């Protein structure tokens, strides 16, 4: 049985809980509580769990006794354990009211082919569940789940290295850091090329994050654990005072939440030069400030279009970014790849300079949005869609790339446009040229004549439809 088949079976168990009013997101959280115990048994890491609350103790119960034992288990593990176990179960409670439903889920999980799952990777299995949840619009999870292909492309181009500290200040389910870990493993023979000290650093310190939402934080912890990552994942608001400690990084990869702070209040960070209620602009300030000022620390950040053109503090923050960092590339992303279909997004790639002035000389833009096919659940974004962008991005001489989607603007040109970065979009073939439009109307008489002709044409169409028995009300 493949991981994909196991994910489908686990996901279908959600149907059992519909009568209990369980949402998809609650179901994934509930699965996390149960899967943690089962996976600890399968990976022989149960030593962190008190013996009386391990998997084998859970599966022997049934009915009302099971429900009571499960409730006690959640409370005990959240209050009387340490480390990851305490973090995952802290404040945990079950939304499953019917004991038979709980029993069926536990038995179904126990009967799955866990040998095959371990062969493919338990971390991959869990990420499959998270992706399934994100793709289900009713779950609302898409807001914290970035498409895997985009995560991997961003990671590949930023290229984290052994010994570097990587961070995601709005980590969701920790996907960016999982990808960064995977990339470093790919260039170090799965860490086999490293010393014992280097491996310890990679496991315990290299990858970290912050997440505001408690339930999502649990999923991030579980995801990290299943990928053997023990780095710190802070539960809290990066834009509050607690975020000030998140600094000194070599790499930042992230997709911050969209929108304004609740109630329109401004971030409570006293180290931000510019105060605004725009979350993305505040996250952008946090990110470039969190990078080491060594000329090497770098970031790739998903941001909506408004960050590129917002005036006032928006312009000041962009100028500050271009002074402190070399903003070398902006990728204009296609629409439809996130949960909110109308959201237009970009990826900003930049490197922190050694000084705080004049680090950006020019910015290269790649338009992957205009005249692109529509992406979504039925037509998913794939790595091949990024092939030309990757070629242009990695070119030793960027000006040698002949691609209409690839354009450069100097710092002076950007300044002339009010420091707007809403640039680089090519001619949209779906928009008519002026020469394709009808001749302009020069007088009121011409306007009346054209309107009368249009009315006569509509009347003729209506007559023809009536003759053929068509019902106009149903054929608008």
N, C-alpha and C positions, 0 to 999 in steps of 0.2 A: 504494500500500500504506500503510495507516494504522499509527501507532505500536502500536496494540493488536494488529494482525496481526503486526508485527515481533516484539513481545514474545512472542506465542504461538509463533512460529517458533524464536526463541532458546530459549524454555523447553523446547520439544520436543526440542531438541538434547541435553538432559540424559539422554534415554533412551539415547543412544549410550554414555554413561559408566557406566551401571548395572553392567556387567560388570567395570568397574574399581573398583567399590565406592565411587564418589564420592557424597557426600551432597549434598543440595540446596544447603546453605550453602557447601560447598566449590566447587560448580559456579558459584555466583554470584561467588565470589572469583576463580575461574579465568577466568570471563567478563570480570571487571573488568580483569585483566591484559591480555587480548587486546583488549577494546573500547577501552581507553585509547589504544592505538596506532592503531586504526582511526579513532577519533573525532578524534584529534590530526591525522590526515591530512585528514579531511573538513572540519575547522574551520580548516585551515591554521595550526596552532599547533605544528608539529613541531620548531620551532627549539630547544625545550627537551630534545629527545631526540637523542642522538648519531646521525649519519646512518647508521652501519652497523647500527643497531638499530631503524630505523623500519619502518613497515608494509610498504612495498614490498620490503624485504629479507627480511621474515618469510614472505611468501606465495610466494616462489619456491622455498622448500625443501619437501622431502617425505620421508616415511619416517623412517629412523633419523637422517638428517642434520637433519631438522626438529626432532626431539626434542632433539638435542644443541644445536642453535642456540637453541632456545627456553629451554633450561636456562641456557645462557650469557647469554642476553638478560636473564632475570630477575635473575641474580646481578649482572651489570654495572650494570643500571639501579638496583638497590638499594644499590650500593656506590660508584658513580663518577659519580653525577649530583647535582643540587641541587634544592631547593624541593619542589614537589608531586610531581615524578617520583620523587625519592628517597623521600619519605614513603610513597607508594603501593606502591613495590616493595621497600622495606626488609624484609629477612627473607623475601622471597617464594620459594616453591618450588611446583613443580607436583605435583599428585596424579594426573595422567594418565600411565599406564604404556604404553598401546598407541599407537604413533605414528600408526596409521591413524585413530584416534579424534580425536587432536589435529588432524590434517590435515583431516578432514571438518569439524570445528568452524570452523577458520580459513577454509576455502573457503566454507562456508555463510554466514559473517558477511560475507565479501567480496562475495558475490553478492546481498545484501539491497539493497532500494531505499533507499539512504541519502539521496537527494535528498528524498524524502517525509519521512524521519525528521527531517532538518534543518528542514524546513518546520514540522513540529509541535513541534520542540524536542527535542534530544538528552537534555536533562535530564529531560523528561517520560518519554522512552523508558526511561531508566535507573531512574527511580522506579517505572515499571510493572513492571520486573523485580524490584525490591525488594519491592513489594507482593505479587507472585506468590509470592515466596519466603516472605513472612510468612504468607500464607494457606495455605501447605502445612504442615500440622501436624507432619509428620515432620521438617521442617527445624529446628524449635525457634526460628525467627526471630521469631515473634510476640512474644517477650518484649521485643524492642527496637523493634517497629514499632507505633506508635500509629495507629489508624484515621484516614485522611486527613480525613474529615469533622470529627472531633473536633478535630484539630490546627487546621483552618481556622476553626472556630467560636471556639476559644480565642484564636487570633490576632486575629480580627476584633474580639472584645470588648476585648482588651487594646490593640489599635490602635497598634502601633509607628509612630513618626514619623521623618521625615528627621533625621539627626544623632544619633539615639539609639543607645546601645550595647546590643545584645541578646545574650543568652547562654542556652545550654542546657548545664547542668553534667553531664548524663547523656545525651548527644546521639544515641546510636544511629547511625542512618544520616543524621542531620542534618535530619530532616523538619520540625521546628519552625522552624528557622532558614530553610529554603527557603521555608516559608509566610510567615514574617515579611518576607523579602526581596520576595516576590511582592506582599504587602500594600502595602509602601512604594512599590513600583513602580506599583501601581494608583492611588495617590493623588498620584503625581508624574509622570504621563504617561510611564511606563517610564523614569524618571530624566531625561526631556527637559527638565523644568522646573528642573533643578538646575544649579548652577555646576560647573565642572570640578573644583574642590576638593571640593565636596559629593559628586560622583560617586565620586571617589577614596576618600573616607571610606566610602561605602556599600559599595564593592567590597572594600576592604582591611581595614576596622576594625569596621564596624557589626555583623557577625554572627560569633559565635565559639561554641566548645563544648569539651566534654571527654568523652572516651570511654575506658573501661578496657580493653575487649577489642580486641586488635590487629586481628583480621580485620574486625570491625565498623568500626574506625577507618579502615581502608582504604576501605570502602564509603562512609563519610561524606566522606572526602577527594575521592573520585571524584564523588560527588553534588554537592558544593560546586563543584568545578571545572566541571562541566557546566552549572551555573547561574551561572557567572561570579562566584563568591564566593571571595575569597582570604583571608578572616579566619582567625585561628589556631584550629586544632582540636587540643587537647592530648591526647596519648596518656598516660593515667595515671589514678590514683584521686583523684577530687575530694575524697574523705573523708580523704585523707592530707595531709601537709604541703604537697604541690604545689598543693593546692586553695586554699590561703590567698591565692594571688596572683589567684585568679578573683574579683574584686570591683569595685565601682564601676560597676554596670550600671543602666541605665534600665529595662530589660525583661528578665524571665526567663520563659521558656516551657519546660516540661519534663515528662517522665513518668519519674521515677527508678525504678530496678529495685526489685522487691519482695523481701522476705525479710530475713534477718539476715546480718551479715558472716560469712564463712567461719570456722568454728570458734568462732563466738560472740564473737570479740574485738571490742573497742570501736574507734571511729574514732581515728586517731592525730593528730587535729587538736588542738593545745593552745589554740586560740582558741574552742573550743566551751565554753559555760558548763555544759552538761549532757552527761554521757557515757553512752552507751547502745550496745548492739549492734544496735539496730533501724535498718536502713539508711534507711528513709523518714524517721524522726524526725531522723536526722543530716543527711539531704539538706535537710529542711525548715529546720533551723537554718542550714545553709550558704546556702540561697536567700535567706531574709529578711535575713541579715547581708550578703549580696553586693549588695543593692540600695542605691542612694544614699539617704541620709537627707535627702531634700529635699521630701518631701510629694507627689512625683509618680511616683517609681520604683515599678513595679508588677510583679506576677507572676501567672501562672496555672499551677497545678501539679496533676497527677494523683496522687492518693494513695489507698491502700487504707483500708477502714473502720477498721482497728486504730489508725491515727493519730488518729482522732477520739475514741477512748475509752480508749486505753492509760493506765494509772495510773502513779504514781511519776514518773519523769522525763518520761513522756509528757504528764502534766498540766502539769508545770512548763514544758515547751517550748511547749505551747498557750498558756499564760498569757503567756509571753515574747513569742510571736508576736502575741497580741492587744494587748500593751502597745506593742511596737515598730511594729506595723502596724495599719492599718484592715482587718481581715478582714471585708469587706463582703458576700461571697457564697460560699455553698457549694452546688455542684450535685451532687446524689446521682445518679450515673450508673446506667443499666440494666445488668443482668448480661449476660454472653455476648458482650461486644464485644471482649474480649481473649482471648489464647490459652488462658488457664486459665479455663474456663467458670464455676467457682465463685467467682472473685475478685470482690469487691464494691468498687467504686471511686468516687471523688468528684473534683471539681475545686475547689480552693480558689483564690479570687481575692482578692488583698490588695494594699494600697498602703503602702509604707514611710512612716512619719511623719517629721516634722522633729525630734521628740523621741522618747525611748524609753519613755514612760509614757502609758497610758490612751488609746491611739489608736482602739481598737475600742469603739464605743458600742452597736452592735447588729449582728447577723448575719442576713442573709436566706438562707433555704434554699429550693431548688427540688427537688422530688422527681420525678425522671425515671425512677424505678426501680419503684415500687409500681404494680401493675395495668397494667404495660406489656407489650407483646408480647415474645416471646423473640427475641433477636437472635443472629446467627451468620453462618456462611458463606452459607447459603441465604437468609437474611433480614437484609440488611445495614443498618446504621444510616445514615440519610440526613439531610441538613440540615433537611428539613421537620420531623423529629422534635424539633428544637431551637427551632422557631419561637416557641412560647409562652414558652419560657425566655428567649430573646433579647428578646422584647417586654417581659417583666418586668424583666430586667436593665437594659435601656436606658431604662426609664420615668423621666421627670423626677421624678414622685412615685410611688415604689414602692408606697406604701400604697393607691394608687388602683387597683391591679391586683387584679381579682377572679378568683382562680384557687386552687382548693383545694390545688394543689401548691406554692403560694408562701406561705411563712410566715416571720415574723420573731421573733427572740428577743433580748431585751436582754442586755447584759453581766451584769446582776444575775441574770437568770433562768438564764443559763449557769453562773454561779458557784454558784447554788443546786443545780445538778445536778452538782456536783463538777468544773466546768469541762469537762464532756464536750460534744463537738460532734456526738455521735451523735443528731442531732435532725432534725426536719422531715419525717419519713416519715409519709405519710397512712394512713388506714384501708385495710387490705388486704382486698379483696373475696373473696379465696380463703380467708380465715380465717373460720370460723363465729363468730357472736356467741354470747354465753352463753345467750341465750334460745332459740337454735337447738339447744342441747345437750339430751340426755335428762335427766329429773329425777334429782337426786342419790340415790345409794343410802344409805339411812339405817340399815340393819342388816345383819348377816351373813346372816340368813335371806333378805332381799331379794336379796342378792348371789348366793346359791346358786340361788335361783329363776330369776333372769335368766340365770345361766350354764347351767342345765339347759335352759332354753328355747332358748338359742343352740345347744347341742349337738344338740337334737332337730331344729332347723331345718337344721343342717349334714347330719345323717343323711338327712333327706328329700331334700336336694339331691343327695347322693351316689347314692341309690337311683335318682333320675330320670336321672342321667347314665349309670349302668350300663345302664338300660333302653334308652337310645338308642345304646349302644355306644361312648360317649365314653371316651377314655383320660385319666383325671385327671392322670397324670404329665406329659402334654404340653399341658395346658390350665390350668396354674396361674395 
